Amino acid sequence: MVPARRSSEPTARRRARRILIALFLAAALSIVAVFVALTSGSGKPDLSAVTPKGRDLSYTAAVNFLAGRMQDVPRADSFDPQAASVEGPDGTSTALDYRALNWVGFTPRHFGTEELGFTDFEIHHYLVVLNDQAATQSPSPAAGGRPSATPSGGAAASPSGGAAASPSGGAAAPPSGGAAAPPSGGAAAPPSGAAPQAGATGTPSPGTTAGPQGSPSPGVSETPPMSAHVLQLDVPVLLDPSGPRLAASPAFSVWKNGTGKPKGTGDYTNYRQLTTEVSTESKNQILRWAAAYATGDSPALLAVTGDQDPKHRYEGLSGFRLADSSQAVQILSAIKTLDDQLVVRVRIMLARAEQPGTVPPKKGNVQPFTNFADFDLLVGASGAQPPVLAWGPAGSAAELNPYSNALNN
């Protein structure tokens, strides 16, 4: 019998080193796994797939709170709505003057222990945009006079023709708080947290209340901070087996998201190596697109796109028109794409058109709804009539493809 060959000493050492290296790697991976688990566990839970149970109840409670009404909603036994209601000497209450109420999310809360039991809550958060108090008080001359309605920036073009000014870094539209849910008992309007900036016509509401001598105090900004017009309203909802219940009276807190000085670039001009000028031919095509889109002129939209597919048609708005203003069409910025096309940020001034068969108001100075709207346009960069290939809301440039707005006949 041939005896087994023993491993030489160098071979044994190599095997030992391999085993030690494997053990060290396993230990390192274990440490990394523990770190990842602790890090992910300490973050906020992902609530995107969670459906809140008390959202409808919380909205009604929020509207009641802002209207100064007693909470006539399903409630917890521990909450007395009559004790939490404030009435004036005449038995009525005064509603808070606000223009927008938006649900912005909720936070689940799980309170208690296994021994004593648990109580589940949902705290629903609302964004409340207040009306400017200066606009609702008795008229008084503000310091410095009324703000000028003439824009100080932003390129403009005449809707009736003529070349538009070259693109410039015009200011973005006023920040919006999202789509407003019209609360009953309170006026709702498209929320805006600040007065229009450069490039927008119209008269912004005064942002300051005159001091005792008709002038602001030294060192104090004439424009109140964003937080002066925006509040967060928190509505606590108890999750009971019988259904959601209002746990307590809603409460205001400081809105911390999106306040402060304007920050960030939303018109693509931060891509400085791509910024470009817009030709006169392209400006004229943009004017034609704006007029056709505002009035819903389908044949004109088809013509301005240059779409040759007989199965395609295009639709615009209905019941609107371009406002009678030299600022009705503005080109704010333009950048080049990799396909030698242009992404143009366009601002148009929409006005509500009189419906056929309606009698115009007797008061001649009653102005219809008029407001600015910003769009991203994908425009061909060459030709005597560069086509407007696609359009969408501001910020949608990444999704714009030629003829993507087409509808099939």
C-alpha positions in Angstrom: 0.0 0.0 0.0 1.3 3.4 -1.0 1.1 5.9 1.9 -0.8 9.1 1.3 1.4 12.1 0.3 1.5 14.7 3.0 1.2 18.3 2.1 4.3 20.3 2.1 4.6 23.2 4.7 4.2 26.0 2.1 1.0 24.4 0.8 -0.5 24.2 4.3 0.3 27.8 4.9 -1.4 28.9 1.7 -4.5 27.0 2.7 -4.5 28.6 6.1 -4.2 32.0 4.6 -7.1 31.3 2.2 -9.2 30.2 5.2 -8.3 33.3 7.2 -9.1 35.6 4.2 -12.5 33.9 3.7 -13.3 34.4 7.4 -12.3 38.1 7.2 -14.4 38.6 4.1 -17.4 37.0 5.8 -17.0 39.2 8.9 -16.7 42.3 6.7 -19.9 41.4 4.8 -21.7 40.8 8.1 -20.7 44.3 9.3 -21.9 45.8 6.0 -25.2 43.9 6.2 -25.8 45.1 9.8 -25.0 48.7 8.8 -27.4 48.6 5.8 -30.1 47.1 8.0 -29.7 49.8 10.6 -29.6 52.6 8.0 -32.7 51.4 6.2 -34.6 50.8 9.4 -34.0 54.3 10.7 -35.3 56.0 7.5 -38.9 57.1 6.9 -41.2 54.4 5.8 -42.4 54.3 2.2 -46.0 55.2 2.2 -46.5 55.4 -1.5 -48.4 52.1 -1.6 -50.4 52.7 1.6 -53.9 54.0 1.3 -54.9 56.3 4.2 -58.1 55.4 6.0 -59.0 58.8 7.3 -58.3 61.1 4.4 -61.9 62.0 3.6 -62.7 62.5 7.3 -59.7 64.7 7.8 -60.6 66.9 4.8 -64.0 67.6 6.2 -62.5 68.3 9.6 -60.0 70.7 8.0 -62.7 72.6 6.2 -64.8 72.8 9.4 -61.8 74.1 11.3 -61.0 76.8 8.7 -64.6 77.9 8.6 -64.8 78.1 12.4 -67.6 75.6 12.5 -68.1 72.9 15.1 -66.7 69.5 14.2 -69.9 67.5 13.2 -67.8 64.5 12.0 -67.3 61.0 13.5 -65.1 61.6 16.6 -63.4 59.8 19.4 -65.2 59.6 22.8 -62.4 61.6 24.3 -62.9 64.6 22.0 -65.7 67.1 22.8 -66.3 69.2 19.6 -68.6 71.7 21.5 -65.8 72.4 24.0 -63.4 72.9 21.1 -65.7 75.3 19.2 -65.5 79.1 19.5 -68.5 81.3 18.8 -68.9 85.0 18.8 -71.4 87.0 20.9 -74.0 86.6 18.2 -73.6 82.8 18.1 -71.7 82.8 14.8 -68.0 82.3 14.0 -65.7 84.0 11.5 -64.1 81.9 8.8 -60.4 82.2 8.0 -59.7 84.0 4.8 -57.8 81.5 2.6 -57.6 80.7 -1.1 -56.3 77.1 -1.2 -56.4 73.9 0.8 -54.4 71.0 -0.4 -53.8 67.5 1.2 -50.0 66.9 1.1 -49.7 63.6 2.9 -50.1 61.8 6.2 -48.0 60.3 9.0 -49.0 57.0 10.7 -48.5 56.8 14.4 -48.5 53.6 16.5 -48.5 54.4 20.2 -48.4 52.0 23.1 -46.9 48.6 24.2 -47.8 45.0 23.8 -48.7 44.9 27.5 -50.9 48.0 27.6 -52.2 47.8 24.1 -51.7 50.0 21.0 -53.5 53.1 19.7 -53.2 53.9 15.9 -53.4 57.4 14.5 -53.1 59.0 11.1 -52.0 62.6 11.2 -53.1 64.2 7.9 -51.2 67.2 6.6 -52.7 70.1 4.6 -51.2 73.1 2.9 -53.2 76.2 3.6 -52.5 79.3 1.5 -53.8 82.4 3.1 -55.1 85.5 1.3 -53.0 88.6 1.6 -54.3 90.6 4.6 -53.2 93.9 2.9 -55.7 93.2 0.1 -58.6 92.7 2.4 -58.0 95.7 4.7 -59.4 99.1 4.2 -57.5 100.9 1.3 -54.6 103.0 2.4 -51.6 104.4 0.4 -48.7 102.0 0.7 -45.1 103.3 0.9 -43.6 103.8 -2.5 -46.9 103.6 -4.4 -48.4 100.7 -6.3 -46.1 98.2 -7.9 -45.6 98.7 -11.6 -47.5 96.4 -14.0 -44.8 96.6 -16.6 -42.5 93.6 -16.7 -38.9 94.1 -16.2 -37.7 90.9 -17.8 -38.8 88.1 -20.1 -38.9 88.3 -23.9 -42.3 89.2 -25.4 -43.9 88.8 -28.8 -47.0 90.4 -30.3 -49.8 87.9 -31.0 -50.7 89.7 -34.2 -47.3 89.1 -35.8 -43.9 90.6 -35.6 -40.7 89.1 -34.4 -40.5 88.2 -30.8 -37.6 89.2 -28.7 -34.6 86.9 -28.3 -34.8 84.4 -25.4 -33.6 85.5 -22.0 -33.4 84.1 -18.6 -36.8 85.3 -17.7 -38.2 84.6 -14.3 -40.2 81.4 -13.8 -43.9 81.5 -13.1 -45.0 82.1 -9.5 -44.6 79.0 -7.3 -47.7 77.0 -7.1 -48.9 75.0 -4.2 -50.6 72.3 -6.4 -54.1 71.8 -7.5 -56.6 73.3 -5.1 -59.4 71.3 -3.7 -62.3 73.7 -3.5 -63.4 73.6 0.2 -67.0 74.4 1.0 -67.5 77.5 2.9 -64.3 79.1 1.7 -63.1 80.6 -1.5 -60.8 78.5 -3.5 -58.5 79.7 -6.2 -55.3 78.5 -7.9 -52.7 78.7 -5.1 -49.7 80.9 -5.6 -47.3 81.6 -2.8 -45.7 84.7 -4.2 -46.3 87.7 -6.4 -45.5 87.3 -10.1 -41.9 87.9 -10.9 -40.2 89.5 -13.9 -41.6 88.6 -17.2 -45.2 88.6 -16.0 -47.7 91.4 -16.5 -50.5 92.2 -14.2 -50.4 94.0 -10.9 -49.2 91.9 -8.0 -51.0 92.4 -4.7 -49.1 94.6 -2.3 -46.9 92.5 -0.1 -46.7 94.9 2.8 -48.9 96.7 5.2 -48.1 100.4 5.7 -46.5 101.3 9.1 -47.9 103.9 11.4 -46.2 106.7 9.3 -47.0 105.0 6.0 -43.6 103.5 5.5 -42.1 100.2 6.5 -39.8 100.0 9.5 -36.1 100.3 8.9 -34.4 97.0 8.2 -37.7 95.1 7.5 -38.3 93.7 4.1 -41.3 95.2 2.3 -42.4 91.7 1.1 -43.5 89.3 3.8 -41.8 85.9 3.9 -43.5 82.9 2.2 -44.3 81.5 5.6 -46.6 84.5 6.3 -49.0 83.3 3.6 -48.6 79.5 4.0 -49.4 77.3 6.9 -49.5 73.5 7.5 -52.7 72.2 9.1 -52.4 68.8 10.9 -55.5 66.8 11.5 -55.2 63.8 13.9 -57.4 60.9 13.1 -57.9 57.9 15.4 -58.1 54.5 13.6 -60.9 52.7 15.5 -62.1 49.2 14.5 -65.5 50.8 13.7 -63.8 53.4 11.4 -61.7 56.5 11.4 -62.6 59.1 14.1 -61.4 62.7 14.7 -59.1 62.4 17.6 -58.7 66.0 18.5 -59.0 69.5 17.1 -56.7 70.3 14.1 -53.7 72.5 14.7 -51.5 74.8 12.6 -47.8 74.2 12.3 -45.0 75.8 10.3 -44.8 74.9 6.6 -41.1 74.0 6.0 -41.3 72.7 2.4 -40.6 75.1 -0.4 -40.4 78.3 1.6 -37.6 80.8 1.7 -35.8 82.6 -1.2 -36.3 81.4 -4.8 -33.8 78.7 -5.6 -33.1 76.4 -8.5 -33.4 76.7 -12.3 -36.5 75.4 -14.0 -36.2 76.7 -17.5 -33.1 74.6 -18.6 -30.9 77.7 -18.7 -28.6 75.9 -16.3 -27.4 73.9 -19.3 -25.4 76.9 -20.5 -23.6 75.0 -23.2 -27.0 74.3 -24.8 -28.6 77.7 -24.7 -29.3 79.2 -28.1 -31.2 82.0 -29.9 -34.6 81.5 -31.5 -34.8 82.4 -35.2 -37.4 84.8 -36.5 -39.0 82.0 -38.5 -39.3 79.9 -35.3 -40.8 82.8 -33.4 -43.5 83.3 -36.0 -44.3 79.6 -35.9 -44.6 79.8 -32.1 -47.0 82.7 -32.4 -49.2 80.7 -34.8 -49.1 77.7 -32.4 -50.1 79.9 -29.4 -53.1 81.4 -31.3 -54.2 78.0 -32.6 -53.8 76.2 -29.3 -55.6 78.9 -27.2 -58.6 78.9 -29.5 -58.7 75.2 -30.3 -58.1 75.7 -34.1 -57.4 72.0 -35.1 -56.5 72.7 -38.8 -54.0 75.4 -37.8 -52.4 73.2 -35.2 -52.0 70.4 -37.8 -50.5 72.9 -40.2 -48.0 74.3 -37.7 -46.8 70.8 -36.7 -46.0 69.8 -40.3 -47.5 66.4 -39.6 -48.1 64.6 -42.9 -49.9 61.5 -41.4 -53.5 61.6 -42.7 -54.6 59.7 -39.7 -53.5 62.4 -37.2 -55.4 65.4 -35.9 -54.6 67.9 -33.2 -56.8 69.6 -30.6 -56.2 72.7 -28.5 -58.2 74.4 -25.7 -61.8 75.4 -26.0 -63.3 78.6 -24.8 -60.1 80.6 -24.5 -58.1 83.0 -26.6 -54.9 84.9 -26.4 -55.2 88.1 -24.3 -55.1 91.4 -26.1 -51.6 92.3 -24.8 -48.2 92.8 -26.2 -47.1 90.3 -23.6 -49.5 87.6 -24.8 -46.7 85.4 -26.1 -43.2 85.4 -24.5 -40.2 83.3 -25.3 -38.3 82.8 -22.0 -35.5 80.5 -22.9 -34.3 78.0 -25.6 -31.8 75.1 -25.7 -30.6 72.8 -28.4 -31.2 69.1 -28.3 -29.0 66.3 -29.6 -31.3 66.0 -32.7 -30.6 69.7 -33.7 -34.1 70.7 -32.5 -35.0 73.3 -29.9 -36.7 73.1 -26.6 -38.3 76.5 -26.1 -39.9 77.7 -22.9 -42.9 79.7 -23.9 -45.3 81.8 -21.8 -48.7 82.7 -23.2 -51.4 84.9 -21.6 -54.7 83.1 -21.8 -58.1 84.9 -21.5 -61.5 83.3 -21.2 -63.4 83.8 -24.4 -67.1 84.8 -24.4 -69.2 81.8 -25.1 -71.5 82.0 -28.2 -75.0 83.0 -27.3 -74.1 84.7 -24.1 -74.8 88.3 -23.3 -71.7 90.3 -22.4 -71.8 92.0 -18.9 -73.1 95.5 -18.7 -70.1 96.7 -16.9 -67.6 97.5 -19.6 -64.5 97.2 -17.4 -65.2 93.7 -16.1 -62.2 91.7 -17.2 -62.6 88.0 -18.0 -60.3 85.4 -16.4 -56.8 86.1 -17.6 -53.6 84.4 -16.5 -50.2 83.2 -17.8 -49.4 79.6 -18.7 -45.9 78.2 -19.3 -45.2 75.5 -21.9 -42.2 73.5 -23.2 -42.2 73.4 -27.1 -40.2 71.1 -29.3 -39.4 73.1 -32.4 -37.6 72.1 -35.6 -34.4 74.2 -35.9 -34.4 74.8 -39.7 -36.5 75.7 -42.6 -38.6 78.7 -43.6 -41.4 77.5 -41.3 -39.8 75.3 -38.6 -42.5 73.0 -37.3 -43.7 73.0 -33.7 -43.3 69.3 -33.3 -44.7 68.8 -29.8 -45.7 70.7 -26.6 -46.4 70.1 -23.0 -46.4 71.8 -19.6 -43.3 73.4 -18.4 -40.8 70.8 -17.2 -42.0 68.1 -19.7 -39.2 68.5 -22.2 -37.8 65.1 -21.6 -41.0 63.5 -22.7 -41.6 65.5 -25.9 -41.3 63.5 -29.1 -42.3 64.7 -32.6 -46.1 64.5 -33.1 -46.6 63.1 -29.6 -49.7 65.3 -29.2 -51.4 63.8 -32.3 -54.8 62.1 -31.9 -55.9 59.3 -34.2 -58.9 60.1 -36.4 
